[in-house]
Structure formats: structure tokens, C-alpha cells
């Protein structure tokens, strides 16, 4: 008889699913969603439903290896863990002594959402080492900054409350691809009469199932939000009582919104003035109304402002008061764990210049590897990420990774593009093979997972690798000897009321525990009575800085640049991908090798469905197979992310076209502010 064990999906997704795995003779036989979890509800996305294929893939990395070929060739020879750790420690000491510890750069993101293996022993190690600090901006930093400016707290409407909504707007959110466990609540709401609208430049799978699809131009979301505010205020549809009690700056907002009548917003967004007026009226009058805002809108140059503008709408109409109202972007800040205990910033070593170690923005890796000086980066440690595929300005990144004077260590499960450039390549465990504690950014359940399967070969967890490296470097601080349970107890040692009373023992028994954001069994309305995390405790409209500015690389941006590169490229998530995690799968590689072009753009270029095209700009190019269809607006190219470059023609994916220009807030990447040209390749 199989034994059923509990786990948690560690992939970068808001759903953070509770998993059940049937284990027979130490081998996973079946993986499924936990039917008792209030959000997972017994099903999994297509990616994780097949995760055991990844677990037992013959391509899995199993042993430490040393590079024996040229950088980028991907040729390695097996070595022992002792050899690997000794060599890494030797080079880290050499770099630190020769150039200073800031010449060492860690590079990681959300390859796992577990606290211990995502930001635990690694942070302690690099703090103690005195390495450069990484500003982890590659995904959500602009949205986080914009949401924080609007609300003060990154709190959100619970997913379970969407079943009570009467109007749901998915704004830059392809829910079926990136948040599928919200979908059953939307289906339930629609059965009860709710309307469901999608605002997105692409008629994706979610938009195809919506009651209305608003095909907005990329990067114009602020203009739409201001146009909606104009209608709501002009027609006195705002919630006067809520605005008076729980907001500041309404008179200034009225004046600002007056500058964006629907006609102006229409000219900027590509929507009709009638549709903008209709959308604003419905949003203000159909109650309760909820917005599922996702990170699509913050990947443009003005993405922080766009997030902030949209996040102000619920306060204007008072929808925070209602079960099934409000807005969801991220719930992550409710997980008020003891991060200082986890990461130990007190270990941070000052640089030789007598200051804290410098901060390097991960979205500017190409610049960091090629142009950063005093000191130059001479050692790179990559884990929980694949910069060779996901970082912008890919040609510059690859040029940096190829430097002979750069010592690179990569911790990985598969031989990615980044792994091909490693000097030392280390095999790591999957989330089914180690202990970790998990937060979510799409619900309010803290979850614990113990190992459910044995690690294959000589794979070790990130935590254990950095523990062993600390010993090799001679770090004797007691924190490097802490067990996983010690670290979890430290995480839970906090006075914040949301975590009061939650213990490791309870998590071991129950696996998933709801944060104490409200009385047990009661829905949480985080801003029903104000309680915003701003200095005033109110939602501060601050209209003096609320304005639409076009991204430089957009149809309303630099006209000279637009004359050379007339198409706007967006690269949303593919419904079966998870950034570059599953890029080794042949079927996913085929699916991420295409681009969609509107017939009006294809015809003058002589392009038909099935043709190979080169998409290019001054930074680079890549070759894709095109589909001609009206599901994308004229003037826009849509291609899913993220293909492994080494599997593509010319060994480049679409991130070779993306610039290192950063967002207005948060210093994030601007993947969706990218002007390109498209031409047919051969016949």
C-alpha cells in the first residue's frame, strides 16, 4: 500500500499549493492537490501535475562537476563534494583577498519560495563573507513599490472572497496561466451572476473566457485608471463617506482626473471612450467589485505608477468595505516572520571602504558583469535562478558570463544556459526532498513541508551547500550550525499578531495554518476601516505625482526610435511554463518558440502563419515561428517566455531584445517596454 505524504509546491506562483504524494518503496507514484486545503482544493496546474517527471528525469544533475570545456560549451567532468567545496572556497578567498569581498556577487531569485532554501543559509553566508548585496528586482519590485505607495501595506482581498464578487476585473492577470486556483472562485461567482472582465493587450486563455476583453495598449494602464477616475468622480459615483474618512487628497485627485476625460484616455490606451465610461460606471456601481491585479502591468517602464494608480481605485469607490471587494496583487507582507533571525544581517561585513557592501541590481546583470568597477565582479554564485535565460540584455549577460577572469558557481537541478557557463556545477534537491517553510503571495496560509522523497545521487539542499561552504571558509558563527528546525523556530519568533501562537509543532501536525489576520472563520477585510500602512493611516491619493508618462520604448514614446522599430513586444508567461524552469521539455520549447502578430502588421511584411521571422532591435535578435491572428492588437508582437536560449536558433531568446532600462519605482526590469521590428526569414 502506498504511503501518502504532505508537501508544498515551491514554484514561483501565488497559489503555493498544498500537495499530497503517494510513495511506494521510497519512490513517488502519484502527486495531487490536497482537497482539504481551502485554496488548493484538490487539483494542480498542468505544470506541477507532471512534476514527478521532472523529479525522475534522466537529465537531472546528480553529482558535482568541474568545467572541462570552454565557457558556454557545457562540458563537465564529475568531481567529489570535497573537491568542489575546496575549489569554491579557494577561489572565493582569492577573489576576496585580491579585489575585496564585494567582487563576489550572489545571484538568486524565486527558484524556490521556501524561506530556508530561498533566503536562509545563503544570506547568512554572503553577509558573513562581505559580498556585494543583490537587489532582487527581476519580477515584482515595481509592483511592490507601487502597491506600497498606494496602500502602505501589501495586503489583499482573500482569494476565497472572490466567490462573493459581482464584478471581477482581471487587470494584467492571465489567471488560467499564472493563478489557476483563483479560477474556481471566479466560476462560482459567475454562476451567481457575476461579470468577469479582462484588461490585457493579449486575448489570452483567460480573456477568451471573459464577458469582456479590453485590449489595452502596453504601458498605458495609468491612463486607463485615470480615465476611470474621471468618470467616477464626474458622475459622483465615488463613495463619499469612505473617501472622507479613510483617504487624503481627494480634491487634488479630482483636479488630476479632470485632465483625463475618456476621450483622452481612449487615444492613449486604444480603448474606446464608450468602453472606458462603461467600465468605470460598472466598477463603481456593481457591488461588490474586486480587481485581480497582476504583475503584467508593472513590467513596463512606468509600471510602478501604473500599479499605484490601479490600487487607488478600491479606495475611491469604497470596495474595501465589502466581502468580495477590494483588490489582490500580493498577500506576502502579511507573513511577518522574523527575517532578521533567518538572514542574519548583523553578520554583514563592511567593505574595505568602510561602508556597507554595495548593492547590485539583478536586472542590470549585463552592466554588472561588464562595466561595474571598484571592484569588478570576479566571482558569481548563481542559485534559484537562470540569468542566462531570464535576465534582460541577454547578449551583454552572455558576454559577461564568458569572461575568463570570472569564476562562476551554479547550483542547479538541470543543465540550463547558466549552468553551461559554470566553472563548478553543483546538484541541488527539489522541494520534494528537503524541509522548508513556505509563505504565499496569493493566500494567507503558512505551510511546512518535510522531505517526502530521498534525494537522488549526491544532491544536497541549498541550505546544506551553504552550510558546508561556510565551514570551508572557516566561519565559526553558531548560526551556520543551526538545523532546519532551529531556523524555523527562529522565523516564528515574532511578536506580530498575524503569527502569534503558530508553532513548528502545530505546522508539523496540520501542515497548513492560516495566519491570524482575522477571527477564525471570519473573512478578512484589511482596509474596511482604513488602517492603511501610510504615515496618516489613510489611503493617500497624492495626485500631484499621479500622472501618465509614456515609456520611452512605446507607441507614445520616442518617435525616432518608433520610426526604426514600430512594434511593441510583450512576453507574458506561457500557460505551461514557470519562467525557465521547465525549458528542457521539448513540447514547452516548441510552445515558447513562437510569436503572434496581428494581420494588419503581418500583411505589409509578407508574413503568413508558420513563417520564420527575425524579431530584432539595436540590442539583439531572435528567430521565432509566427502565428498571424487578431488575438493581439495591431502594433504589438506577443511571444511567450521563457525559452532556453541554447535550444533556439542563434542561441538567443527574446530577452536578447530587452533593455536594462529600469522601472520608475522599485528598479525593476522593463520587459514589456521593448520596441522591435519583424522581418520574414527565408521562405
N, C-alpha and C positions, 0 to 999 in steps of 0.2 A: 504494500500500500504506500502511495506517495505521502510524504510529509508536506504540509502547507506551511510556508514561512512568509513573514511580512517583510516588505521592503518599501522604498520610496524612490520614485523617479527623480534622478538628479539632473536631468537635462534642463537647459535654459528656456523655461516655459512657465507662464503664470500658474498653470494648473497644479504643479507639484503633486502628482498623483500618488495615492496610496496603492501599493501593489501587493498581490498575492502570487507566490511562486510555488508550484508543486515540484518537489525534489525527490528523485528516486536514485538510490545508490550514489548520492553525492552529486548528481547531475540534474540541472534544471530541465523539467519536462514540459512545463506549461507556465506561461506568465499571463496574468489577467488583472483587471482593475478590481479594487476592493469594493464590494457592493455596500459595505457598511459606512464608507466614508461619505460625508454629506455632499462633496463636490465631485469626487471620482465616480461614484455611483455605479461601479461595476463594469466600466468599459474603458478602453485605452485608445489612444490615437493610433493610426496605422504605423507610425514610426516605432513606438515602444511595443506594440503588439508583436513586432518581429524582433525584439531586442535580443532574444536568445540566439538568433542567427549571428548577431554581432559578437555575443559572448563566446560563441564556439567557432567563430570564423577561422579558417586556416591562415588568413592574412594577419591575424593578431600577433603583435610583438610579444615575445616571451622571455627574452634574455637581454642583458646589457650588451651594447655593441660599440665598437670604435670605427670611425670612418677610415676606409682604405682607398677610396677613390677621390676624385675631385669634388669640391663642394657643389652640391646640386645633383650629382650623379646618382646618389642613393645607394652607394656600395659600402657595405659594412662587414666587419668580422666580429664574431662573438668573443666577449671577454667576461671575466668574473665580476661580481659586485665589488670585491675588494679592489680590483684593478680600476674599475670605473670610478669609484669614490676617491681613490688615491689620486687619480689623474685630474679629476674635477677640483679637488682641494688644492693640488699643486698649482693649477692654472689660476684659480681664484686668488690664492696667496700672491702669485707672481704679478697678476694684474694690480692687485691692491697695493703691493709694495712699490711697483714701478710707476703707477699712474694715479694712485689713490683709489679708495673703495668705490667712489662714485663712477668709476669707469666700468663698474659691473651693473648691469640692468636686468631686473626680472621682468618678464612679460607674461601676463596671465589675464584670463577673464573668467567666464562662467562655464567652462567645460564641465564643471560640477557646481551645483547650487548648495552643496553641503558646506557647513561652516568649517569643519575641521580640515577637509581636503581642498577647500576653496580659498580660505583666508586664515589659516591657523598656524601650523608649524612653519610654513613658508614665510609668513610675515615676520615671525619671531627671528627666523634665520637671517633674513635680509636686513632687518632692523639692527640686529647684533653685528652684522657684517659692515654696516655703514654704507650699503649700496645705494644707488640712485633709487628714488621712490617713483613708482609708476602711477600716473593719473589714469585710472581705469575708466575711459570715456567712450569706448568703441560702440556701445549700444544705446544707453539710456540717459546719459548725463544731461543732455539738453532738456529732455522731458522732465527729469527730476528737478532741474533748476527752475524751469517754467512753472511746474506744479507747486513747488515750494514758494515761489514768489506770489502765486495766486492764493494758496490756502495756508501756507505756513507749515502744515503737516502733510505728509504723503499718506493720507488715509483715504478710504474709498468706500463706495457702496459695496456691500457684500454680494457675491455672485448669486447666493440663494434668493436675494430680494428681487432679482430681475423678473422672476415669475409673477410679481405683482405689478409690474410696469404696464402702462397703457400705450406708451410710445418709447421705443428704444432706437437710439441712433448709434450706429457703429461708425465712428469717425476715424479714418485711417486704421481700421481694425478688421483684418480678414479673419474673423472669428473661427471659421471652419479649419483654417490652416494653422493658426497660432494660439488658439484659446478654446479648443473644441468642447471643453467641459462646461463652458458657459452656454453652449448652444441648447441643451435640453431645457434650461430655464427660459430661454427665448422662445422655444417651441411651445412650452407651457403657457407663456404669456400670450402668444399669438392665438392659441386655442381659446383663450379667454377674451379675445377681441383686440389685442394689442396690435399696433402698426410697427413695422420694422423697416428702418431706412439705413442706407449705407452711403457714406460720403468718401469717395476714393477715386483717384484718376483711372483706376483699372476696374473693369467689370469682372471681378474675380468670382470664385465659387460662392462666397458669402453674398456678394452683390447680386448674383444671378437668382438667389432665393429671396431677395428683399422685396418689399412692397414698392419701394422707390430706390433708384440708384442715382445719386447726384455726382456726375463725372467732373469733379473739380480739377482745375489746372494744378500741377505740382507746385507746392510752396506758397499757395495763396490762401491758406486756411485762416490766417489772421483777418484778411479782408472779408471772408465769409462770416466769421464770428462778429466782426464789427457791423456788417450789414444786417445781421440778425438782431443785434442790439439796437440798431437804428429803428427797425420796425417795432420791436417790443416796447421801447421807450416812447416812440412817437404815438403808438396806439394805446398807451397806458396799460400794457399787459404785464408789466413787471409787478412783483409782489412788494407793494409799498411798505407793509409792516415789516417784512423781513429785511428789506433794504435799509429802512430807518434804524432798526435795532441792531443789525449784525454786519453792516458794511460801512465803509467810509469812501468819500469821494464821488458820490453819485452825481452831483451837479456837473462836475468836470467830465464824468463819463457821458452824461447826456450831450455835452458840447462836443466831445470827441466823436461819439456815434453819429451825431448830426452831420459829420463830414463824410459819412459812408452810406448814402442812400442806396437802395437796392440796385439802382442803375449803375452806380459807380462800382459796387461790389460785383455786379454781373460782368462788367467789362474786364475786371481783373481775374475773376475765378472761372469764367467760361460758362457759368450757370446763367439761367435767365433771371431777370428781375422778378418775374412772377413766381418762379420756383423758390427764390430766396425769401420772398414775402410769405409764401405758403409755409415754408419750413419754419420760419420764425413764429408765425401765428400758432402753428400746431404745437411747437415746442413749448410755448408759453401757456397754452390753454388746455392741452390734453394732459391730464394729470392721473397718476404720477408719470413723469418722463425721466428716463435715465440715458446717459451718454456713456457708451463704452469707447473711451478714447485710448488709442494705442500708439506705439512709438513710431508709426509710419510718418506722422506729421512732423516729428522732431528731427528727421534726417535731412531736412533742408537747411539752408544757411540761416534762416530766421526761425528755426524750429523751436527755440526756447520761447520766443514771443508767441508763436502760434499755440503752443501748449498752454501758456498762461492765459491767452485770450479765450480759448475754448473753456478752460477750467473756471473762468469767471461767470459763465452763463448760468449754472445752477443757483448761484447766489442771487443773481438778478431776478430770477423767476421764483425763488424760494423753494426749489425742489428738494433741497437738503432736508426739509421738514418731513418728507413723506417716505413711507416704506415703498421701495421700488423707484425712488427718485434719486437725484444726485448724479454722481459721475464715478467711473472707475478707470484709473490709469494704473496705479500701483498701490498695493497694501503693505509694501515692505517695511515702512517705517514703524508700523505697529509692533514689529518684532524687536522690542527694546532689550536685546540681550546685552550682556556685559562684554562689549567688544574690546575694551582695554585688556581684560583678562585673557581674551582669545589671542589678540595680536601683539600684545606687549610693546606698545610704542615707547615705553620707558627705556627699552633696550637700545633705542636709536642712538647711533654713534654720530657725533658731529663730524662734518667734513674737515679736511686739513685747513680749510679756510675759516674755521671757527664758527660755522653756521650749521643749521640742519642740512641733511643731504638734499640735493636738488630734486626737483620733481620733473619727470619727463612724461609728456602726454602720449599715450599709446596710439592715438590717432595720427600722430606725426612720426611714426617709426622710421619712415624713409629719411626724413630730415635728421632724426636722432642718430641713425647708423652712418650717415654720410657726411653730415655737416656739423653736428654738435661737437664742441671743443671744450677744453679746460674742465675736465678731461674728455677726450674722445671715448666712446663706448668701445671697450676691448673684450668684454665678456657678456654674453647674453644667455639667460636661462629662461627657456620657454616651457610653460606648462599650462594646462587648461585652456589652450588657445592654439590657433594655427595661423600666425600672421602672414605666412606666405600665401595664403588664400584669402584672408578676410580683411587685411589692412588696406587702406586706400593708397593710391600712388604706388601700385604694385611693382612697377619697373624699378623705382628707387629702392623699395624694400628688398627686392631680389638682388640688386646691385650691392646693397649693404650686407646682406647675408652671405654673399660670395667673397667678402673681404678675407684675404689670407691672414690678416692680423686680428681677426675676430674669433675668439673661442666661444663656441656655441654648444649648449647642452639642451636637449629636448626630452621632455617626459611625455610619452605618448602610448596609445593603445594600438595605433596603426601607423604605417609609414606615409605620413602626409607630405605635402610640399615642404613644410618647415622641417620635418624630420630629415628630409634629403640633404639639408644643409648643415646638419648637426655634426659636431666633432665627436660627441658622446651621445648615444641614444639609449634612453632608459625605459623599460617596460613598466606600465602602471596598471593598477587594478581598475575594474569597472565598479560602479556603485553597488553591484550585487555582491561584492567581495570584501567590503570593508565597513566599519562602523562610521556613522555620521549623523549629525543633527541637521534638519532641513527647515528653512523658512519657505514662505511662498510670497509671490508678488501678485497673486490673483485670488487669494483667500486668506483666512485667519487661523489656520491650523498649523501648529508646530508639530514636527514629526521626527521620530527616531527610527533609524534602520540599523540593524546588526548584519554581519555577513550572512548571506544565505547560500553562497556557493564558495568552494575553495578557489583560491587564485591559481591560475594555470602557470606552468613553467616557473620562472623566478620573478613574477610580477610582484611589485610592492606598491603600497599606497603612497600618494604624495606625502602624507604626514610622515610615514616611516622613512622615506627617502631623505627628507629634510632633517629629520632627527639624526640619521646616520651621517649626513653631511656636517651637521653641527659638531658631532663628535670628532669627525676627521679634521675639522678646523680648530679643534681644541676649545670649543665653547663649553664651559662647565656650569653655566647658569641652570638652576634647578628646573626651569620651565621646559627644557629640552628633554627631561626625563619623565615628564607627565604622561600618563596614559590617556587614552581616548576618554575614559570616564572622568578622569580628573579634569580634562579640558571642558567637557560638557557641564560638569558641576560648576566650574568657573563661569561658563556662559550664563548659567541660570542664576548666578549670584547677583541679583539686581533688585533694587527696591521699586522698580517700576510696577505700577498696579496691573498692567496687562499681563505680567508674568508671575505675579505673586502666587506662591503655593505650588507652582508647577515644578516637579522634581524629576530627576532621572528615573527614579523608581516608578513614578506614575507613567512616564513615557515608555518604559520597558513593558509595563502591563498593558497600556492602552494603545501604544504605537503612534496615535494622533490625538493631540489635545488642543481644543480651541483656546485661543488667547482670551483673557478675561476683559474683553473690550465692552461687554455689557452683561447684565444679569443673565444667568443661564436660561436658555430657551427664548430670550428676547432678542429681536433684531437690533442691530447697532446703527444708529443714525448719528454719525460723528459730528456733524455741524448743524444739527437741528436747532440747537440753542446758541449758535455761534461757536465759541470755543476754537476759533481758528488759531493757528500757531504763529500768528504775527505779533508784532510789538503791541498793537492795540487790542488784540484778541478778536478782531473783526476781519472780514474779507476786505482787503484794501484795493480798491479798483486802480488807483494811481494812474489815471488816464493820461497824465502828462507824458508818460513814456509808452503808452499803448498806441502803437501805430503800425501800419503795414509798410514794410520796405521790401522790394523785390530782391530775391537772391541775385547775385552778380550773374551766375550761370542759370538764367531762366528767360522765358519769353518776354518778360518785362524788365530784364536786367541790362547788361552791357550790349548795346546794339551792334557794335563792331564784332564782338565775339559771336553774337547770334547770327550775324551775316555769314560767318565761316562755318558755324556749327548750329544748324537751325532746329535740331530736335532735342527735346528734354528726355534724358534717360532716367528711369526709375528701376530699382532692382529689389522688389519685395520678396519675402520669404516664399519658397516653394512649399506646397502643402505636404509634401513627403520628406522635406529636408529639415535639418536643425542646424542652421548656419552651414559649416562644412563637415559636421560630424559624420554624416553617412555618405560622404562623397566618393567612397570606394565602391559603392554599389553601382553596377553597370546601368540599371534602369534609372537611377537617380541622375547619373552622369548624362544620360540621354535627355532627361527632362530639363536639366539645367543648361543644356546646350542650345536653347532656342531663344528667340525674341519675337515679340508681337509688334506689328506695325499696322497703322490704320491704312485702309485702301487709298485715301487721299495722299498719303505720303509715299506709298509703295508705287502707285501708278507712274508718276513722273520719273521715278528711278528705274523703271522697268523690272520691278521686283514682284515675284509671284510666290505663293506659299510653297515651301520646300526648297527655295533657293538658299544658297550660302551667301551670307553678307559679311562685310567687314564693318564693324562699328568702331569709329575712331575719333580722336581729337589730338591736341598737341601732346598729351601725356602718354598716349599709347593706343593700342587697338586690340581687338579680339575678333575671332571669326565665329559666327553663330548661324544656326539654321532658322529661317524666318517663317512665321505664320502671319498671313495678312488677314486681319479681321477687325470689325468695328468695336470690339470689346475694349479697345484702348482709344483714347481721344486723339484727334489729329494733332500732330506736333509732338507726340510722345512716343518713345520707344520703351517697351516693358520687357525686361529679361529677368528671370528668377535667379536668386542667389542660393548657394554659393558653390560653383563648380570647382573641383580641384584643378588648378592650372596645368599641372603636368599631364592631365588627361585631355587637354584641349589643344586644338591647332595653335601653333606658335607658343605653346606652354604659357598662356595668359588667360585669365578670366576677366570679367567686366570691371573688377577693381583696378585694372591697369588704366582705366579711364577716369577713375575718381580722383579728385584733388585732395590735397592735405589742408584745404581751407577749412576752418573750424566754425562751429555754430556760434550764434550771437550770445548764448548763455551756455555754461557748462563745458565749453571746449570740446564738443562732440564732433563726429565726422559728418560730412555733407554729401553722403552717397546719392541723395535724390536731387541735389543741385548740380547737375552734370550735363553740359551741352555736348552733343556729338553730331557727327554726320554718319550716314549709312550708304554704302555702295555695294552693288552686286559683285560677287566674286565668281568669275567664270560663268559657265552655263549649267 
